[in-house]
Amino acid sequence: MAYDEDLANRIRELIAGQSGVTEMKMFGGLAFLIGGNMAVAASGQGGMLVHVDADEGESLIAKTSARPMEMRGKEMAGWLRVDPDVVKTKRQLTKWVDLGTAYARSLPAKKKKK
């Protein structure tokens, strides 16, 4: 399954004008990075991925319909999978994009490879 291009465009609109944002195809989707750190992605499995602090991730999993992202059968702490029906409105999407971008901005920027 290809990533949802409409969702990617909606994310792009929300972060337009922010500094240090790049896009990269990864995990079968389109990731949005800040300072080289992934913030959010339109997932190739549908919905989106959101990168948050691991402790905040546990709290969000308990309070929302978000669930841990799994890679090769292993849950990845701080990486959340958010279903498409949870980000239908701009307000819903903004909440998750803001969480991911805030966390990515809190991390040290990655050095560019030469």
Contacts in CASP RR format, 6 or more apart in sequence:
PFRMAT RR
TARGET T0000
AUTHOR 0000-0000-0000
METHOD contacts of the structure
MODEL  1
MAYDEDLANRIRELIAGQSGVTEMKMFGGLAFLIGGNMAVAASGQGGMLV
HVDADEGESLIAKTSARPMEMRGKEMAGWLRVDPDVVKTKRQLTKWVDLG
TAYARSLPAKKKKK
1 44 0 8 1.000
1 45 0 8 1.000
1 46 0 8 1.000
2 28 0 8 1.000
2 29 0 8 1.000
2 44 0 8 1.000
3 28 0 8 1.000
3 29 0 8 1.000
3 30 0 8 1.000
3 41 0 8 1.000
3 42 0 8 1.000
3 43 0 8 1.000
3 44 0 8 1.000
3 46 0 8 1.000
4 42 0 8 1.000
4 44 0 8 1.000
4 46 0 8 1.000
4 47 0 8 1.000
4 84 0 8 1.000
5 42 0 8 1.000
7 42 0 8 1.000
7 47 0 8 1.000
7 48 0 8 1.000
7 84 0 8 1.000
7 87 0 8 1.000
7 93 0 8 1.000
8 30 0 8 1.000
8 42 0 8 1.000
10 90 0 8 1.000
10 93 0 8 1.000
11 32 0 8 1.000
11 40 0 8 1.000
11 42 0 8 1.000
11 48 0 8 1.000
11 93 0 8 1.000
11 97 0 8 1.000
12 23 0 8 1.000
12 32 0 8 1.000
14 90 0 8 1.000
14 93 0 8 1.000
14 94 0 8 1.000
14 97 0 8 1.000
15 21 0 8 1.000
15 32 0 8 1.000
15 39 0 8 1.000
15 97 0 8 1.000
15 101 0 8 1.000
18 34 0 8 1.000
18 101 0 8 1.000
20 34 0 8 1.000
20 35 0 8 1.000
21 32 0 8 1.000
21 33 0 8 1.000
21 34 0 8 1.000
22 32 0 8 1.000
22 33 0 8 1.000
22 35 0 8 1.000
22 36 0 8 1.000
23 30 0 8 1.000
23 31 0 8 1.000
23 32 0 8 1.000
23 33 0 8 1.000
24 30 0 8 1.000
24 31 0 8 1.000
24 33 0 8 1.000
25 31 0 8 1.000
26 38 0 8 1.000
26 41 0 8 1.000
27 41 0 8 1.000
27 43 0 8 1.000
27 44 0 8 1.000
27 49 0 8 1.000
28 43 0 8 1.000
28 44 0 8 1.000
28 45 0 8 1.000
29 41 0 8 1.000
29 42 0 8 1.000
29 43 0 8 1.000
29 44 0 8 1.000
30 41 0 8 1.000
30 42 0 8 1.000
31 38 0 8 1.000
31 39 0 8 1.000
31 40 0 8 1.000
31 41 0 8 1.000
31 49 0 8 1.000
32 38 0 8 1.000
32 39 0 8 1.000
32 40 0 8 1.000
32 41 0 8 1.000
32 101 0 8 1.000
33 39 0 8 1.000
33 104 0 8 1.000
34 101 0 8 1.000
34 104 0 8 1.000
34 105 0 8 1.000
35 104 0 8 1.000
35 107 0 8 1.000
35 109 0 8 1.000
35 110 0 8 1.000
36 104 0 8 1.000
36 109 0 8 1.000
36 110 0 8 1.000
37 51 0 8 1.000
37 104 0 8 1.000
37 107 0 8 1.000
37 109 0 8 1.000
37 110 0 8 1.000
38 49 0 8 1.000
38 51 0 8 1.000
38 104 0 8 1.000
39 50 0 8 1.000
39 51 0 8 1.000
39 97 0 8 1.000
39 100 0 8 1.000
39 101 0 8 1.000
39 103 0 8 1.000
39 104 0 8 1.000
39 105 0 8 1.000
40 48 0 8 1.000
40 49 0 8 1.000
40 50 0 8 1.000
40 51 0 8 1.000
40 96 0 8 1.000
40 97 0 8 1.000
40 100 0 8 1.000
40 101 0 8 1.000
41 48 0 8 1.000
41 49 0 8 1.000
42 48 0 8 1.000
43 49 0 8 1.000
43 81 0 8 1.000
45 81 0 8 1.000
46 83 0 8 1.000
46 84 0 8 1.000
47 81 0 8 1.000
47 82 0 8 1.000
47 83 0 8 1.000
47 84 0 8 1.000
47 87 0 8 1.000
48 81 0 8 1.000
48 82 0 8 1.000
48 84 0 8 1.000
48 87 0 8 1.000
48 96 0 8 1.000
49 69 0 8 1.000
49 79 0 8 1.000
49 80 0 8 1.000
49 81 0 8 1.000
49 82 0 8 1.000
50 66 0 8 1.000
50 79 0 8 1.000
50 80 0 8 1.000
50 82 0 8 1.000
50 96 0 8 1.000
50 97 0 8 1.000
50 99 0 8 1.000
50 100 0 8 1.000
51 78 0 8 1.000
51 79 0 8 1.000
51 80 0 8 1.000
51 100 0 8 1.000
51 103 0 8 1.000
51 104 0 8 1.000
52 60 0 8 1.000
52 78 0 8 1.000
52 79 0 8 1.000
52 80 0 8 1.000
52 99 0 8 1.000
52 100 0 8 1.000
52 103 0 8 1.000
53 78 0 8 1.000
53 103 0 8 1.000
53 106 0 8 1.000
54 77 0 8 1.000
54 78 0 8 1.000
56 78 0 8 1.000
56 99 0 8 1.000
56 103 0 8 1.000
57 66 0 8 1.000
57 77 0 8 1.000
57 78 0 8 1.000
57 80 0 8 1.000
58 77 0 8 1.000
60 66 0 8 1.000
60 80 0 8 1.000
60 99 0 8 1.000
61 67 0 8 1.000
61 68 0 8 1.000
61 80 0 8 1.000
64 86 0 8 1.000
65 82 0 8 1.000
65 83 0 8 1.000
65 86 0 8 1.000
66 80 0 8 1.000
66 81 0 8 1.000
66 82 0 8 1.000
66 86 0 8 1.000
67 80 0 8 1.000
67 81 0 8 1.000
68 75 0 8 1.000
68 76 0 8 1.000
68 77 0 8 1.000
68 78 0 8 1.000
68 79 0 8 1.000
68 80 0 8 1.000
68 81 0 8 1.000
69 75 0 8 1.000
69 76 0 8 1.000
69 78 0 8 1.000
69 79 0 8 1.000
69 80 0 8 1.000
69 81 0 8 1.000
70 76 0 8 1.000
70 81 0 8 1.000
82 96 0 8 1.000
86 92 0 8 1.000
86 96 0 8 1.000
87 93 0 8 1.000
87 96 0 8 1.000
END
